[in-house]
Amino acid sequence: MAKVKREITPRSEDYSKWYIDVVKKAGLADHSAVRGCMVIKPNGYAIWERMKDELDRMFKETGHVNAYFPLFIPKSFFSKEADHVEGFAKECAVVTHYRLRNKADGSGIEVDPEARLEEELIVRPTSETIIWDTYRDWVQSYRDLPLLINQWANVVRWEMRTRLFLRTAEFLWQEGHTAHATRQEAEEEALRMQEVYATFAEEFMAMPVLRGVKTEHERFAGAEETYTIEALMQDGKALQAGTSHFLGQNFAKAFDVKFLNKENKEEYVWATSWGVSTRLVGGLIMTHSDDHGLVLPPRLARIQVVIVPIPKPLPEIAEVAQKIMADLKALGIGVKYDDDDSKRTGFKFAQHELEGVPVRIGIGMRDLEKGEVEVARRDTFEKVSMPLAGLPERIQQLLEDIQSNLFRRALKFRDEHITKVDDFETFKEVLEDKGGFLLAHWDGTTETEKRISELTKATIRCILLDGEEEEGKCVLTGKPSKRRVVFAKAY
């Protein structure tokens, strides 16, 4: 067990190294041969699948349907919405040719210069342009609205500094794109989807979030408003965990998407877009995991319970284990019986801890003689003996307790790391020594926002939706301010 634990760098020693150690040792992902891209391994993809399944259910419950749009976007599409192209121009991967050929000297292959595309294609960094070009043909009348479409896809944003799950050149995500007859409907949709993300983060990821709106400087390129959920990681840095954008009529006008209203008058539709990505897996790791490895909330764990025979899988133990498995599966609980007799019990315990299995059940012959089993929970390492009678229901309740405890623990940490500051010296000290979210006054100008970021590397994460007005002075300039905003260093 000690050997497995030593493979993980302690958080207090090097948080970045700890994170990568957990990702790799828990079998979540690895670097690929393509710079900046990752291979998502089965354990990591299982977490994304659970996230995807729950989010997809929530989207469909709010009336959305899934579709799929092309990976490649004509370059000319990006020039139709000026703010959008400016926001993504530096991150785009561009396809210029469509064929390879053998070199004349036989030394390998090369791009065929005769196979240049008439128009270059952008590998999608996001799909607003290709989707709104399509919506022009789909929307004719108010009867076609609202159009509530989501797609599950991959995107490419050519990042120079990458980190597994958190920032990679290619990542998986979902992107919703909706069209509405009125401004009010579109604004309500953007806020509704922000709340869907917040509910998912808190109820499934056990990750508390702040709900807010981005400043003009931080909002999505081409949006009128960007709504965000912001989470706090254990190192005191923020993570933007999901965004929902009110796009106004910008893309409708750029791509000429109009409809006839009930008065038979033509007008442009109103739009939203919203998305979350595999960066949520990174957020999950950094919210809950420890120096022993991954910690998973039960609602997102593929294997919620593992049964380990002690010291080996004798027939009597296997019979009881199979009965427990059947009863747990009947309750919808994911369970595995680890009967691999090539590994010692201590190694199995450590491996399942490392991989974040929420509950471990140990069964030995002495336990069976007493009609009980040993149950260990991953979040607190607490071990208790439980009688076999009524065990499935007790395990079901234990999983709910673990889910709740992880949220309470993360919420306590988050709330302890929210600090009100009123002067710039204190701002810098708290940011350096404590980290977390800083509530400070800001004079509302992009110039001040950028200057604070240059001096401290902290950005305005959001303006809280439920924040109260409060007269004060900007933490940097001393100019009047009517409310505090949320600052933090961020991923």
C-alpha positions in Angstrom: 0.0 0.0 0.0 2.8 2.4 0.9 4.4 1.8 -2.5 1.2 2.9 -4.3 0.9 6.0 -2.2 4.5 7.1 -2.7 3.8 7.3 -6.4 1.7 10.4 -5.8 3.4 13.7 -5.0 1.8 15.3 -1.9 -0.4 18.3 -2.7 1.5 20.4 -0.2 4.8 19.7 -2.0 3.8 20.4 -5.6 0.1 20.8 -6.4 0.6 20.7 -10.2 2.7 17.5 -10.0 0.1 16.0 -7.6 -2.6 16.6 -10.1 -0.8 15.0 -13.0 0.2 12.1 -10.7 -3.5 11.4 -9.8 -4.6 11.7 -13.5 -1.9 9.2 -14.6 -1.8 6.8 -11.7 -5.6 6.5 -11.5 -5.6 5.6 -15.2 -7.6 8.6 -16.3 -5.6 10.0 -19.2 -2.1 10.3 -20.7 -0.3 12.5 -23.1 -0.4 11.5 -26.8 2.0 11.6 -29.7 0.3 14.9 -30.8 1.5 17.8 -28.8 -1.2 19.3 -26.6 -3.6 16.4 -27.1 -4.5 13.7 -24.6 -5.6 10.0 -24.7 -8.5 9.6 -22.4 -8.2 6.1 -20.8 -11.1 3.9 -19.8 -11.2 5.1 -16.2 -11.3 8.8 -17.3 -13.7 8.2 -20.1 -16.1 6.4 -17.7 -16.3 9.6 -15.7 -17.0 11.6 -18.8 -19.6 9.1 -19.9 -21.4 9.5 -16.5 -21.3 13.2 -16.8 -22.5 13.1 -20.4 -25.4 10.8 -19.5 -26.6 12.9 -16.7 -26.3 16.2 -18.6 -27.9 14.7 -21.7 -30.9 13.7 -19.5 -31.1 17.2 -18.0 -31.0 18.8 -21.5 -33.8 16.6 -22.8 -35.9 17.3 -19.7 -35.7 21.0 -20.6 -36.9 20.3 -24.2 -33.6 20.1 -26.1 -32.7 17.5 -28.8 -29.4 16.4 -30.1 -28.0 16.9 -33.6 -24.5 16.9 -35.2 -22.8 19.5 -37.4 -19.6 19.3 -39.4 -16.1 19.4 -37.9 -14.9 21.7 -40.7 -16.0 25.3 -41.1 -15.3 27.4 -44.2 -12.9 30.2 -43.4 -15.3 32.8 -44.8 -17.9 32.0 -42.2 -15.7 33.4 -39.4 -15.4 36.8 -41.1 -19.2 37.3 -40.9 -19.2 38.1 -37.1 -16.3 40.4 -36.3 -16.0 39.9 -32.6 -16.3 36.2 -33.0 -13.4 35.9 -35.4 -11.2 38.2 -33.3 -11.9 36.0 -30.2 -10.9 32.8 -31.9 -8.4 33.7 -34.6 -5.3 32.9 -32.6 -6.6 29.4 -31.6 -7.6 28.1 -35.0 -6.2 25.0 -36.8 -6.5 25.4 -40.5 -6.9 22.7 -43.2 -5.3 23.9 -46.5 -4.8 20.6 -48.5 -6.8 17.4 -49.1 -4.2 14.9 -50.4 -0.8 13.4 -49.7 1.6 11.9 -52.2 4.8 9.8 -52.2 8.0 11.9 -52.5 9.8 11.5 -55.8 12.9 10.1 -54.1 11.0 7.5 -52.2 11.9 8.9 -48.8 8.4 9.2 -47.5 5.2 11.3 -48.1 4.5 14.9 -48.6 1.5 17.3 -49.0 0.5 17.3 -52.7 0.8 21.0 -53.7 -1.7 20.4 -56.5 -4.4 19.5 -53.9 -4.8 22.9 -52.3 -8.4 23.7 -51.2 -10.1 26.5 -52.9 -11.1 27.8 -49.5 -9.4 26.9 -46.3 -11.3 25.0 -43.7 -11.2 25.8 -39.9 -11.3 22.8 -37.6 -14.1 23.9 -35.3 -13.1 25.8 -32.2 -16.9 26.2 -31.6 -19.8 25.9 -34.0 -21.8 29.1 -33.9 -20.9 30.0 -37.5 -21.7 26.6 -39.2 -24.8 26.2 -37.2 -26.2 29.6 -37.9 -25.6 29.1 -41.6 -27.7 26.0 -41.3 -30.4 27.6 -39.2 -31.1 30.0 -42.1 -32.7 27.1 -43.9 -34.4 25.7 -40.9 -36.2 28.9 -39.6 -38.9 30.5 -41.7 -41.8 31.2 -39.3 -42.5 31.7 -35.6 -43.9 28.2 -35.8 -40.3 26.9 -36.3 -39.3 28.5 -32.9 -37.9 27.9 -30.4 -35.2 25.8 -32.0 -33.5 23.9 -29.1 -30.4 22.0 -30.4 -27.5 20.4 -28.6 -24.5 18.6 -30.0 -21.9 16.3 -28.4 -18.6 16.8 -30.2 -14.9 17.5 -30.1 -13.3 20.9 -30.8 -9.8 22.2 -31.4 -8.3 25.3 -29.9 -4.6 25.5 -30.5 -3.3 25.9 -27.0 0.4 26.5 -26.3 0.4 25.6 -22.6 -1.7 22.5 -21.9 -2.6 20.4 -18.9 -4.5 17.1 -19.0 -8.3 17.7 -19.0 -8.0 21.3 -18.0 -6.5 22.7 -21.2 -5.8 20.7 -24.3 -5.6 21.4 -28.0 -8.5 19.0 -28.6 -11.2 18.3 -26.1 -14.7 16.8 -25.9 -17.7 18.9 -25.0 -21.3 19.6 -25.7 -22.5 22.9 -27.2 -26.1 24.0 -27.2 -27.3 26.5 -29.8 -30.9 27.8 -29.6 -33.0 30.2 -31.6 -36.0 32.2 -30.2 -38.7 34.5 -31.3 -38.1 37.1 -28.5 -35.3 38.6 -26.5 -36.9 37.6 -23.3 -37.2 33.9 -24.3 -33.5 33.9 -25.3 -32.4 35.5 -22.1 -34.5 33.1 -20.0 -32.9 30.2 -21.9 -29.4 31.4 -21.2 -30.1 31.7 -17.5 -32.0 28.3 -17.5 -29.0 26.5 -18.9 -26.6 28.2 -16.4 -28.8 26.8 -13.7 -28.8 23.4 -15.3 -25.0 23.4 -15.2 -25.0 24.7 -11.6 -27.4 22.0 -10.5 -25.3 19.3 -12.2 -22.1 20.6 -10.6 -23.6 20.7 -7.1 -25.8 17.6 -7.2 -23.7 15.2 -9.2 -20.1 16.5 -9.0 -20.6 17.6 -5.3 -18.8 20.8 -6.4 -20.2 24.1 -5.1 -20.3 27.0 -7.6 -20.8 30.7 -7.8 -23.4 31.9 -10.3 -22.5 35.1 -12.1 -22.2 37.1 -15.3 -18.9 37.9 -17.0 -17.5 41.4 -17.5 -17.4 42.8 -21.1 -13.7 41.9 -21.2 -14.2 38.3 -20.2 -17.4 37.5 -22.1 -17.6 35.1 -25.0 -16.6 36.5 -28.4 -19.8 37.6 -30.1 -22.1 37.5 -27.0 -24.0 40.2 -25.4 -23.9 38.5 -22.0 -22.0 35.5 -20.7 -23.3 33.7 -17.6 -20.9 31.5 -15.8 -20.5 29.0 -12.9 -17.2 29.3 -11.1 -15.7 26.6 -8.8 -12.8 26.8 -6.4 -10.0 24.2 -6.4 -8.0 23.0 -3.4 -5.1 25.2 -4.3 -7.2 28.3 -4.1 -7.5 28.8 -7.9 -10.9 29.2 -9.6 -12.1 27.1 -12.5 -14.7 28.3 -15.0 -16.9 25.2 -15.0 -19.5 26.1 -17.5 -20.8 29.1 -19.5 -24.1 30.1 -21.1 -24.2 33.0 -23.6 -27.0 35.3 -24.6 -26.0 36.1 -28.2 -28.7 38.7 -29.0 -29.3 38.9 -32.7 -25.6 39.1 -33.7 -25.3 35.7 -35.4 -28.8 35.9 -36.8 -27.9 39.2 -38.6 -24.5 37.9 -39.7 -26.1 34.8 -41.3 -29.4 36.4 -42.2 -31.6 34.1 -40.0 -35.1 35.7 -40.1 -38.6 34.6 -39.4 -42.2 35.8 -40.0 -43.8 36.6 -36.7 -47.5 36.2 -35.8 -48.2 39.6 -37.4 -46.6 38.3 -40.6 -43.7 40.7 -40.2 -40.1 39.6 -40.8 -37.5 39.9 -38.0 -34.3 38.4 -36.8 -34.3 35.6 -34.3 -32.7 35.8 -30.9 -29.9 33.3 -29.9 -28.1 31.5 -27.2 -25.2 29.1 -26.9 -23.8 27.2 -23.9 -21.3 24.5 -23.2 -19.3 22.4 -20.8 -16.3 20.2 -21.6 -14.0 17.4 -20.3 -12.4 20.2 -18.2 -15.1 19.2 -15.7 -13.2 15.9 -15.1 -10.2 18.0 -14.1 -12.4 20.1 -11.8 -13.8 17.0 -10.2 -10.2 15.7 -9.5 -9.1 19.0 -8.0 -12.2 19.5 -5.9 -12.2 16.2 -4.0 -9.0 14.1 -4.5 -6.3 13.7 -1.9 -2.7 12.4 -1.5 -4.0 8.8 -1.7 -5.4 9.4 -5.2 -8.7 10.0 -6.8 -11.9 10.7 -4.8 -15.1 10.3 -6.8 -18.6 11.3 -5.8 -20.7 8.1 -5.9 -23.2 9.6 -8.5 -20.3 9.9 -11.0 -18.4 6.7 -10.2 -18.8 3.8 -12.7 -17.9 1.4 -9.9 -19.4 2.6 -6.7 -18.7 -0.5 -4.6 -15.8 -3.0 -4.8 -15.9 -6.3 -2.9 -12.5 -7.7 -1.9 -12.1 -11.2 -0.6 -9.7 -11.5 2.4 -7.2 -12.9 1.9 -8.3 -14.8 -1.3 -11.4 -15.7 -3.2 -12.6 -18.9 -1.4 -15.8 -20.5 -2.7 -17.7 -19.6 0.4 -16.7 -15.9 0.1 -17.4 -15.9 -3.6 -21.0 -17.2 -3.0 -21.7 -14.4 -0.5 -20.1 -11.8 -2.8 -22.2 -12.8 -5.7 -25.4 -12.5 -3.6 -24.3 -9.0 -2.4 -23.5 -8.0 -6.0 -26.9 -9.1 -7.3 -28.7 -7.2 -4.5 -26.7 -4.0 -5.1 -27.2 -4.1 -8.9 -30.9 -4.5 -8.3 -30.7 -1.1 -6.5 -28.9 0.5 -9.5 -25.5 0.5 -7.8 -22.3 -0.2 -9.8 -20.4 -3.0 -8.1 -17.3 -5.1 -8.9 -16.0 -8.3 -7.2 -12.2 -8.2 -7.3 -11.3 -11.9 -7.3 -7.9 -11.5 -8.9 -5.8 -13.9 -6.8 -2.5 -12.7 -8.4 -2.6 -9.5 -6.2 -2.3 -9.3 -2.5 -5.1 -7.8 -0.5 -3.1 -4.7 0.6 -2.3 -3.9 -3.0 -5.9 -4.2 -4.0 -7.0 -1.9 -1.2 -4.5 0.7 -2.2 -5.4 0.4 -5.9 -9.1 0.9 -5.3 -8.3 3.9 -3.1 -6.1 5.3 -5.8 -8.9 4.9 -8.4 -11.5 6.6 -6.1 -14.0 3.8 -5.6 -16.3 5.3 -3.0 -17.0 2.1 -0.9 -15.0 -1.0 -0.3 -16.5 -4.2 1.2 -14.0 -6.7 2.7 -15.1 -10.3 3.3 -13.1 -12.9 5.2 -14.0 -16.2 6.7 -14.1 -14.8 10.2 -16.5 -12.1 9.0 -18.8 -14.7 7.5 -18.8 -16.7 10.7 -20.1 -13.5 12.5 -22.6 -12.8 9.7 -21.0 -9.4 8.8 -18.5 -7.7 6.5 -16.0 -4.8 6.8 -17.1 -1.6 5.0 -14.6 1.2 4.3 -15.6 4.6 2.8 -13.1 6.4 0.5 -13.9 10.0 1.6 -13.0 9.6 5.3 -11.2 6.2 5.4 -13.7 5.2 8.1 -14.1 1.4 8.5 -17.1 -0.3 10.2 -18.5 -3.8 10.5 -22.0 -4.2 9.0 -24.3 -7.2 9.3 -25.1 -9.0 6.1 -28.8 -8.7 6.8 -30.0 -5.4 5.3 -26.5 -4.7 3.8 -27.7 -3.4 0.4 -29.9 -0.8 1.8 -27.2 0.3 4.3 -24.7 0.6 1.4 -27.2 2.6 -0.6 -27.5 5.1 2.3 -23.8 5.2 2.8 -23.3 6.2 -0.8 -25.7 9.1 -0.4 -23.9 10.1 2.8 -20.6 10.1 1.0 -22.1 12.2 -1.8 -23.5 14.7 0.7 -20.3 14.8 2.7 -18.1 15.6 -0.3 -20.3 18.5 -1.1 -20.3 19.8 2.5 -16.6 19.5 2.7 -16.0 21.3 -0.6 -18.6 24.0 0.4 -16.9 24.6 3.7 -13.5 25.0 2.0 -15.0 27.3 -0.6 -16.7 29.5 2.0 -13.6 29.7 4.1 -11.7 31.0 1.1 -14.1 33.8 0.2 -12.6 37.1 1.5 -13.8 40.7 1.4 -10.9 43.1 0.7 -11.0 46.9 0.5 -7.5 48.0 -0.4 -4.9 46.8 -3.0 -2.2 45.8 -0.5 -4.6 43.5 1.3 -5.8 42.3 -2.0 -2.3 41.2 -3.0 -1.5 39.7 0.4 -4.7 37.6 0.5 -4.2 36.5 -3.1 -0.7 35.3 -2.3 -1.1 33.9 1.1 -4.6 32.5 1.1 -6.0 32.5 -2.4 -9.6 31.7 -3.1 -12.3 34.2 -4.2 -11.7 37.8 -3.3 -14.8 40.1 -3.1 -13.6 43.6 -4.0 -14.9 46.8 -5.5 -14.1 47.6 -9.1 -14.7 50.8 -11.0 -16.3 49.1 -13.9 -13.6 49.9 -16.6 -11.8 47.4 -18.7 -8.6 49.4 -18.2 -8.6 48.8 -14.5 -9.6 45.1 -14.9 -6.6 44.6 -17.2 -4.3 46.5 -14.9 -5.2 44.4 -11.9 -4.6 41.2 -13.9 -1.2 42.5 -15.0 -0.2 43.3 -11.5 -1.6 40.2 -9.7 -2.5 37.5 -12.4 -6.0 37.7 -10.8 -9.0 38.1 -13.1 -12.6 39.0 -12.5 -14.3 35.7 -12.4 -17.8 37.1 -12.4 -20.3 39.6 -11.1 -22.5 37.6 -8.8 -26.1 37.3 -9.9 -27.4 37.5 -6.3 -24.9 40.1 -5.3 -26.2 43.1 -3.5 -25.4 46.7 -4.3 -22.9 48.3 -1.9 -21.3 51.7 -2.2 -17.5 51.5 -2.1 -14.3 52.5 -3.8 -12.4 50.5 -6.4 -9.7 48.4 -4.9 -7.1 49.8 -7.3 -8.1 53.3 -8.4 -10.3 54.4 -5.5 -13.0 55.5 -7.9 -16.7 55.0 -6.9 -18.1 51.5 -7.2 -21.6 50.2 -6.6 -20.9 46.5 -5.9 -18.2 44.0 -5.2 -17.1 41.6 -7.9 -15.4 38.2 -7.6 -11.6 38.1 -8.3 -9.3 35.0 -8.3 -6.4 33.5 -10.0 -7.8 30.8 -12.3 -7.1 27.9 -14.5 
